[in-house]
């Protein structure tokens, strides 16, 4: 099963993904944890270009194409082979992030960015998407307090940008109700982790 973790900046999705990977691993499940953009050497190099704070002149369509290129390489090298081996794949961000950030916040349009990515993914979608919803102000405040977290180009965007991201994610949750589960990321971390774990276990038993 392919499970993706989505959410605005500071939603805690990466922390929860790491927790779940360790828990499933300790339980003896065949599981891998990966991320986007990145996950493989080539895809990580593309990530460095996308998120470099110096690349402020990057065109929005260039950005969307780079994400799609990184995604394609990640799928071919890591995700699809792992799924063929019947592994549980946990992925920190995937297609929906492109739809929310480039489609919504960059105003390219969700449909346009989806079409760019459908070529890269061959129409492949997650089995389950956990969306960690949080007010952008709270999320950005969390980032400021977390001195160990990398600060990338997207963190430097204005509040309006992050509000558009959240609005688009909520729109996507309505569009893809069959695979989306919304989790209130403002709740205590342990509560969020337990809810996420139970959601995946429930879906695995289907």
C-alpha positions, 0 to 999 in steps of 0.5 A, a space after each residue: 500500500 502506498 500512503 502519502 503524508 500531506 499538509 501545510 508547512 509546520 503541520 507535523 506530517 514529517 514527524 508523524 511519518 517517521 514515528 509510524 515508520 519506526 512503529 511499523 518496523 518494530 512490529 515486523 512489517 515490511 515498510 519503507 519511508 521516503 520523501 518528495 521531492 527526493 527519495 533517490 540520489 537523482 531526485 534529491 539533486 533536483 530537490 536541491 535546485 527547487 528548494 535553494 533559497 537563492 533560486 528566487 527567480 524560478 518560474 512557476 512552470 519550471 518549478 512544477 516541471 522540476 517537481 514532476 521530474 523528481 517524482 518520476 525518478 522517485 517512482 521508477 527507482 524506489 516506490 514502484 519497486 517497493 510496491 512490487 515487493 509488497 512493501 508498505 510505502 510511507 511517503 512524505 509529500 507526493 502529487 497533492 503537494 504539487 497541486 496545492 503549492 504550484 496549482 493553488 498557491 502559485 496560481 497555475 491551476 490545479 488541472 494544469 499541474 495535474 496534467 503535467 504530473 499525469 505524464 510523469 506518474 502515468 496516472 498513478 495515485 496513492 492508496 491513502 492520503 493522510 492530510 494534516 490540517 493546520 492554520 497557517 499561522 500556527 504552522 509557521 510559528 512551529 517552524 520558527 521555534 524548530 531550530 533543527 528544521 531546514 528552512 527552504 525557499 517555500 518557508 520564505 513565502 508570505 502568509 497569503 501563499 500558505 493560506 492558498 496552500 491550505 485552501 487547495 488541500 481542503 479542496 483536494 480532500 473534497 475531490 478525492 474523498 475515497 483516499 483522503 483522511 483529514 487529521 487535525 494537526 493542531 491536536 497534541 502530537 501523541 493523539 495525532 500519531 495514534 489517529 494516523 496509525 489507526 487510520 492506516 491499520 484500518 485501511 490495511 485490513 480492507 
